Amino acid sequence: MNIVEELIVLAGISLDIFAVMECQGSLIAKVQKKHLAIISSILVVGQVLALEIGNFLSVLLRRYQTYDYEVFLEEVLAVVIFLGMGVRLLLKAWKNERIIERREEKLNIKELVYLYIRSSVFTLLVGVAFGFLGCGMLRVLVMAVVMTVAVTILGMYTGYRLGFEHKVKAYLAGGILLIAAGIDVIVRYIFYM
């Protein structure tokens, strides 16, 4: 994958974080920069760990690769991961779970970490897909760090200023980006073998 394709996938998974942070931002009485820095740090570490663990798992699976059809199978699995994640975000947009707005004096960091841990499995799967497609993980990790910090801050302030109504748009955009990435892998890697 080239840098643009990797950026599209990372933007897709980052929009999920944006939506969660937007919902959290809509609930707090005031954005505290200290809490925002802590949350950004936790999310960055989580993203990097999940992507690296996923890449490591793909390396373990590739170690025993002996036939060309196994390379094809890895590319098909990468497509399934991207398309599945895209459909997941589209379903989240369609469900549009309502949030009971109640003002909180400060951000509940434990609850936010718990929410992220539940969804980090999907980031791990993206790391596996990146490994199957032979992506340079250093470049991917740098982009993931920058995007995670950006969407955490933007999501928090968007929710604080505008409420949580834009989360559906974030889920839709993320789903579309991930489905586009899956289609791109089909076209570039599978059809043009």
C-alpha positions as CSV (number, residue, x, y, z in Angstrom):
1,M,0.0,0.0,0.0
2,N,1.1,3.5,-0.6
3,I,0.9,6.4,1.8
4,V,-2.4,7.7,0.5
5,E,-4.1,4.3,0.9
6,E,-2.7,3.9,4.4
7,L,-3.9,7.4,5.2
8,I,-7.4,6.5,4.0
9,V,-7.5,3.4,6.2
10,L,-6.2,5.3,9.2
11,A,-8.7,8.1,8.7
12,G,-11.5,5.6,8.6
13,I,-10.6,4.0,11.9
14,S,-9.8,7.4,13.4
15,L,-13.3,8.7,12.7
16,D,-14.6,6.1,15.1
17,I,-12.4,7.7,17.8
18,F,-13.7,11.2,16.7
19,A,-17.3,10.1,17.2
20,V,-16.6,8.7,20.7
21,M,-14.7,11.8,21.7
22,E,-17.5,14.0,20.3
23,C,-20.0,12.2,22.5
24,Q,-17.8,12.7,25.5
25,G,-17.2,16.3,24.7
26,S,-21.0,16.9,24.6
27,L,-21.3,15.7,28.2
28,I,-18.6,17.7,30.0
29,A,-19.1,21.1,31.6
30,K,-15.6,22.3,30.6
31,V,-12.8,20.9,28.5
32,Q,-9.8,20.6,30.7
33,K,-6.5,20.5,28.7
34,K,-4.9,18.2,31.3
35,H,-7.6,15.6,30.9
36,L,-7.5,16.0,27.1
37,A,-3.7,15.4,27.1
38,I,-4.1,12.3,29.3
39,I,-6.8,10.9,27.0
40,S,-4.8,11.7,23.9
41,S,-1.8,9.9,25.3
42,I,-3.8,6.8,26.3
43,L,-5.5,6.6,22.9
44,V,-2.1,7.1,21.1
45,V,-0.5,4.3,23.1
46,G,-3.6,2.1,22.5
47,Q,-3.6,2.7,18.8
48,V,0.2,2.1,18.5
49,L,0.0,-1.1,20.6
50,A,-3.0,-2.5,18.7
51,L,-1.5,-1.8,15.3
52,E,1.9,-3.3,16.3
53,I,0.3,-6.4,17.9
54,G,-1.8,-6.9,14.7
55,N,1.3,-6.5,12.5
56,F,3.2,-9.0,14.7
57,L,0.4,-11.5,14.4
58,S,0.5,-11.2,10.6
59,V,4.3,-11.7,10.7
60,L,3.8,-14.9,12.7
61,L,1.2,-16.1,10.2
62,R,3.4,-15.3,7.2
63,R,6.4,-17.1,8.7
64,Y,5.0,-20.5,7.6
65,Q,3.9,-19.3,4.2
66,T,5.0,-21.7,1.4
67,Y,2.6,-21.3,-1.5
68,D,1.5,-18.4,-3.7
69,Y,-2.2,-19.0,-2.9
70,E,-1.4,-18.2,0.7
71,V,-0.3,-14.7,-0.3
72,F,-3.6,-14.3,-2.2
73,L,-5.5,-15.5,0.9
74,E,-3.8,-12.8,3.0
75,E,-4.9,-10.2,0.5
76,V,-8.4,-11.5,0.6
77,L,-8.4,-11.4,4.4
78,A,-7.2,-7.8,4.3
79,V,-10.1,-7.0,2.0
80,V,-12.5,-8.7,4.4
81,I,-11.1,-6.8,7.4
82,F,-11.5,-3.4,5.6
83,L,-14.9,-4.1,4.3
84,G,-16.1,-5.6,7.6
85,M,-14.9,-2.6,9.5
86,G,-16.5,-0.2,7.0
87,V,-19.8,-2.0,7.3
88,R,-19.5,-1.9,11.1
89,L,-19.2,1.9,11.1
90,L,-22.0,2.2,8.6
91,L,-24.2,0.1,10.9
92,K,-23.2,2.3,13.9
93,A,-24.3,5.3,11.8
94,W,-27.6,3.7,10.9
95,K,-28.4,2.7,14.5
96,N,-27.6,6.2,15.7
97,E,-27.7,5.3,19.4
98,R,-29.0,8.3,21.3
99,I,-27.0,9.6,24.2
100,I,-28.7,10.9,27.3
101,E,-27.0,14.2,27.8
102,R,-26.1,15.0,31.3
103,R,-23.5,17.5,32.3
104,E,-20.5,16.2,34.1
105,E,-17.9,18.3,35.8
106,K,-15.0,16.3,34.4
107,L,-14.3,13.6,31.9
108,N,-14.7,10.0,33.1
109,I,-11.3,8.7,32.0
110,K,-11.9,5.2,33.2
111,E,-15.1,4.9,31.1
112,L,-13.4,6.3,28.1
113,V,-10.5,3.8,28.4
114,Y,-13.0,1.0,28.7
115,L,-14.8,2.1,25.6
116,Y,-11.5,2.3,23.7
117,I,-10.3,-1.2,24.9
118,R,-13.6,-2.7,23.5
119,S,-13.0,-1.2,20.1
120,S,-9.2,-1.7,20.0
121,V,-9.8,-5.2,18.7
122,F,-10.8,-3.6,15.4
123,T,-7.6,-1.6,15.3
124,L,-5.7,-4.8,15.9
125,L,-7.4,-6.3,12.9
126,V,-6.3,-3.3,10.8
127,G,-2.7,-3.9,12.0
128,V,-3.1,-7.5,10.7
129,A,-4.3,-6.3,7.4
130,F,-1.5,-3.8,7.1
131,G,1.0,-6.6,7.8
132,F,-0.6,-8.9,5.2
133,L,-0.3,-6.1,2.6
134,G,3.4,-5.5,3.5
135,C,3.0,-1.9,4.8
136,G,5.9,0.0,6.3
137,M,4.8,0.1,10.0
138,L,7.0,3.0,11.0
139,R,5.2,5.3,8.6
140,V,1.8,3.9,9.6
141,L,2.5,4.3,13.3
142,V,3.6,8.0,12.8
143,M,0.5,8.7,10.8
144,A,-1.6,6.9,13.4
145,V,-0.1,9.0,16.2
146,V,-0.8,12.3,14.4
147,M,-4.3,11.3,13.4
148,T,-5.2,10.0,16.9
149,V,-4.1,13.2,18.6
150,A,-5.9,15.3,16.0
151,V,-9.3,13.5,16.1
152,T,-9.2,13.3,19.9
153,I,-8.8,17.1,20.2
154,L,-11.2,17.9,17.3
155,G,-13.8,15.4,18.5
156,M,-13.7,16.7,22.1
157,Y,-14.1,20.3,21.1
158,T,-16.7,19.5,18.4
159,G,-18.8,17.7,21.0
160,Y,-18.3,20.5,23.6
161,R,-19.3,23.2,21.1
162,L,-21.9,21.5,18.9
163,G,-23.1,18.4,20.7
164,F,-23.0,14.9,19.6
165,E,-25.1,15.2,16.4
166,H,-22.1,14.9,14.0
167,K,-21.2,11.4,15.2
168,V,-23.4,9.9,12.5
169,K,-21.5,11.8,9.8
170,A,-18.2,10.6,11.3
171,Y,-19.3,7.0,11.3
172,L,-20.6,7.3,7.7
173,A,-17.4,8.9,6.5
174,G,-15.2,6.3,8.3
175,G,-17.3,3.5,6.9
176,I,-17.1,4.8,3.3
177,L,-13.3,5.3,3.7
178,L,-12.8,1.8,4.9
179,I,-15.0,0.3,2.2
180,A,-13.1,2.3,-0.4
181,A,-9.8,0.9,1.0
182,G,-11.2,-2.6,0.7
183,I,-12.2,-2.0,-2.9
184,D,-8.8,-0.5,-3.6
185,V,-7.1,-3.6,-2.3
186,I,-9.4,-5.7,-4.5
187,V,-8.5,-3.7,-7.6
188,R,-4.7,-3.3,-6.9
189,Y,-3.7,-6.5,-5.3
190,I,-6.2,-9.2,-6.3
191,F,-7.2,-8.3,-9.9
192,Y,-3.7,-7.3,-11.0
193,M,-1.7,-10.2,-9.6
